[in-house]
Amino acid sequence: MTQGSFNFKYTRLISSLGMTSYAGLGIYFDLLHRLNFIDLVKRNVSVSGTAQGWCDWHLLVSLILLNLCGGESVDDIGVLGNDEGLCRLFRRFEKSLRKKERASLKKRFRKGRKSSFPGPSSILRYLKRFDQFSEGLLGLNSLNVELIDFMQRNRSVEVATLDMDATLVGSEKCEARRCYKGFKAYQPLNVYWYEQDMVLHSEFRDGNISAGSELKRVFEESLSHVPDGVKRVYLRSDSAGYKYELLDYCSEGKNTRFGRIDFCVSSKVSKEFKASVSEVGEGDWHPIHMDIGGRKISSGQEWCEVSYVPSRKGYRLAAPLYRYFAVREAIGQPVLEGFDSEDAYDFPTAVCEGKRYRIGGYVTNMDWEGEELIHWCRKRCGRSEHIHSVMKKDFSGGKLPCGEFGANACWWGVMILALNLHALVKELVLDSSWRRSRMKAVRFCIINIAARVVNRSRQLHIVLSKESTMAEALIRWRKKILQLIPLPSG
C-alpha cells in the first residue's frame, strides 16, 4: 500500500545496529567521567536509598542528559531509552564503577534490569522524594559547588562579579502561588558568576515570595560557594536588591573572607529622589554614549550624580553613605491634553526645565566615574538576565513536572547542573567560536549527530559517517578533556 504521495517508504531494520541520534553526547560523558561525577553524587546526594532500584547517580545523570538533549518533561526520557546507541554509551559509563560497586549494582535489581535508563514513573517518584528529604536539595547545591570548583581549577580568575536576580516560572499547578504580576508561578532567585558564565547559587521559591526577601542570607550563602583563588567580589542587582541590610553588609566589610564588597544596584525612584533630580541644573547632566564599531555615539540618555539622602528606619550616624546617580531619557512622543501628568505613564518620570523625562536611578559605594559605572552595571542585563531565557527555553526550567514544591525544586536544581556542565564544555572544551552559541545551535551541530555505537575488542566505538565534518573536532575536544585538572578524590 502506498505510504504517501512522495516516492519513498519508511521501513524498520530487523536487527539492532546500535544507532544513535546523539553521538555528540560522548564529550559530555567524557567530561562527567573526568569529573568523577558518580563519586561526587555518592558523596553529596543520598535520596534514592541503599536497598533496591535506581541509584541517585542513575537518575541525576539521566535528567542531565534529558536537559542536554532538549527534553522538557519526565515522559521525554522514553526518547533516550529507545535510542539503542545512547543506551550502550550509558551502560559503558557505568563500567567506570569499581568491580565491587558493579556487583552491588546488580543486587539492586532483584528481577533483573530491563532498561538502561529509568522510566518516567521512576523519575517522578524520585523527584517527589525531595519533599521528604530536604537535605537532598542541599546535596544538589553541593554538587553544583563541585562543578564551580572544577571550572576555577582549570580556568582560574581572581574576580567574581555576582549578578543577583529572580525570574518567574509560570505554572498552572493548583499548588503554585500567584506572583506580583498576577499569574501562578514560582520565583527562583539566582546568583550568576559573570566571569565564569556559571550559576553560582540558586534558591527555588514560591511565586508569592518577594524577589527582595532575605537577599543578605542568599548572598552570604553564595559567597561561601566562591572557590579558592578569588580575591575580590562585586555585586550587581536590579531594584529588588535595594535593601539596606544587604548594602550595609557589603559596605561595612562584614564578610570575613572578602571584607568590603563593591556594588552597584538599581535604586527605587521615590518622590524624594525625583524631587532631587528636578533640582539638578542642565549643566550638570552628561551624555551616555554607545560604543559601535569603535565609535562613540550618543544614546539619547544622560546621567548626573544626585545629592540625595534617603530616609531610613533605625538610621545610625555611623551608617555608610552611598552615591546616587540618575539617568534620564526625554519622552519624545507628544502628550495628549489632560494626560500630561505622571499617572499617564507606567514608568517613573520627572520634569526638568519644563520637559518630562523618563527617570532611573543607581546606588553604589564605588568611586568610578558615572558613565563607566552605568555601563558596567548594565552588563548584568546582557548576561545574567539572558541566562534566565536559556534556563526556561533552551533547558527544562520553563516546564515544571508536578505540583509538589520539593519535586519542582529538584527539577530546577538538576537543570542548573546541566546548565553549568554545558558551561564547562563551552569554556574548557569547545573552540572559542562556540562560546556565545545558543544551546539550539550546539544541539543541531554537535549533539544531534547520527552514528553507530558498537563494541570492538572490549572497546566502545562511536562510528560516524564518512562524510561527517565533526569527527576531527570531537577527537580534538576529547584530548582537551584529558588535559583538564580533575577534582581531588575523597
Rosetta blueprint (number, residue, H / E / L):
1 M L
2 T L
3 Q L
4 G L
5 S L
6 F L
7 N L
8 F L
9 K L
10 Y L
11 T L
12 R L
13 L L
14 I L
15 S L
16 S L
17 L L
18 G L
19 M E
20 T E
21 S L
22 Y L
23 A H
24 G H
25 L H
26 G H
27 I H
28 Y H
29 F H
30 D H
31 L H
32 L H
33 H H
34 R H
35 L L
36 N L
37 F H
38 I H
39 D H
40 L H
41 V H
42 K H
43 R H
44 N H
45 V L
46 S L
47 V L
48 S L
49 G L
50 T L
51 A L
52 Q L
53 G L
54 W L
55 C L
56 D H
57 W H
58 H H
59 L H
60 L H
61 V H
62 S H
63 L H
64 I H
65 L H
66 L H
67 N H
68 L H
69 C H
70 G L
71 G L
72 E L
73 S L
74 V H
75 D H
76 D H
77 I H
78 G H
79 V H
80 L H
81 G H
82 N L
83 D L
84 E H
85 G H
86 L H
87 C H
88 R H
89 L H
90 F H
91 R H
92 R H
93 F H
94 E H
95 K L
96 S L
97 L L
98 R L
99 K H
100 K H
101 E H
102 R H
103 A H
104 S H
105 L H
106 K H
107 K H
108 R L
109 F L
110 R L
111 K L
112 G L
113 R L
114 K L
115 S L
116 S L
117 F L
118 P L
119 G L
120 P H
121 S H
122 S H
123 I H
124 L H
125 R H
126 Y H
127 L H
128 K H
129 R H
130 F H
131 D H
132 Q L
133 F L
134 S L
135 E H
136 G H
137 L H
138 L H
139 G H
140 L H
141 N H
142 S H
143 L H
144 N H
145 V H
146 E H
147 L H
148 I H
149 D H
150 F H
151 M H
152 Q H
153 R H
154 N H
155 R L
156 S L
157 V L
158 E L
159 V E
160 A E
161 T E
162 L E
163 D E
164 M E
165 D E
166 A E
167 T L
168 L L
169 V E
170 G E
171 S L
172 E L
173 K L
174 C L
175 E L
176 A L
177 R E
178 R E
179 C L
180 Y L
181 K L
182 G L
183 F L
184 K E
185 A E
186 Y E
187 Q L
188 P L
189 L E
190 N E
191 V E
192 Y E
193 W E
194 Y L
195 E L
196 Q L
197 D L
198 M E
199 V E
200 L E
201 H E
202 S E
203 E E
204 F L
205 R L
206 D E
207 G L
208 N L
209 I L
210 S L
211 A L
212 G L
213 S L
214 E L
215 L H
216 K H
217 R H
218 V H
219 F H
220 E H
221 E H
222 S H
223 L H
224 S H
225 H H
226 V L
227 P L
228 D L
229 G L
230 V L
231 K L
232 R E
233 V E
234 Y E
235 L E
236 R E
237 S E
238 D L
239 S H
240 A H
241 G H
242 Y L
243 K L
244 Y H
245 E H
246 L H
247 L H
248 D H
249 Y H
250 C H
251 S H
252 E L
253 G L
254 K L
255 N E
256 T L
257 R L
258 F L
259 G E
260 R L
261 I L
262 D E
263 F E
264 C E
265 V E
266 S E
267 S L
268 K L
269 V L
270 S L
271 K H
272 E H
273 F H
274 K H
275 A H
276 S H
277 V H
278 S H
279 E L
280 V L
281 G L
282 E H
283 G H
284 D H
285 W L
286 H E
287 P E
288 I E
289 H E
290 M E
291 D E
292 I E
293 G L
294 G L
295 R E
296 K E
297 I E
298 S E
299 S E
300 G E
301 Q E
302 E E
303 W E
304 C E
305 E E
306 V E
307 S L
308 Y L
309 V L
310 P L
311 S L
312 R L
313 K L
314 G L
315 Y L
316 R L
317 L L
318 A L
319 A L
320 P L
321 L L
322 Y L
323 R E
324 Y E
325 F E
326 A E
327 V E
328 R E
329 E E
330 A E
331 I L
332 G L
333 Q L
334 P L
335 V L
336 L L
337 E L
338 G L
339 F L
340 D L
341 S L
342 E H
343 D H
344 A H
345 Y L
346 D L
347 F L
348 P L
349 T E
350 A E
351 V E
352 C E
353 E L
354 G L
355 K E
356 R E
357 Y E
358 R E
359 I E
360 G E
361 G E
362 Y E
363 V E
364 T E
365 N L
366 M L
367 D L
368 W L
369 E L
370 G H
371 E H
372 E H
373 L H
374 I H
375 H H
376 W H
377 C H
378 R H
379 K H
380 R H
381 C H
382 G H
383 R H
384 S H
385 E H
386 H H
387 I H
388 H H
389 S H
390 V H
391 M H
392 K H
393 K H
394 D H
395 F L
396 S H
397 G H
398 G H
399 K L
400 L L
401 P L
402 C L
403 G L
404 E L
405 F H
406 G H
407 A H
408 N H
409 A H
410 C H
411 W H
412 W H
413 G H
414 V H
415 M H
416 I H
417 L H
418 A H
419 L H
420 N H
421 L H
422 H H
423 A H
424 L H
425 V H
426 K H
427 E H
428 L H
429 V H
430 L L
431 D L
432 S H
433 S H
434 W H
435 R L
436 R L
437 S L
438 R L
439 M H
440 K H
441 A H
442 V H
443 R H
444 F H
445 C H
446 I H
447 I H
448 N L
449 I L
450 A L
451 A E
452 R E
453 V E
454 V E
455 N E
456 R E
457 S L
458 R L
459 Q E
460 L E
461 H E
462 I E
463 V E
464 L E
465 S L
466 K L
467 E L
468 S L
469 T L
470 M L
471 A H
472 E H
473 A H
474 L H
475 I H
476 R H
477 W H
478 R H
479 K H
480 K H
481 I H
482 L H
483 Q L
484 L L
485 I L
486 P L
487 L L
488 P L
489 S L
490 G L
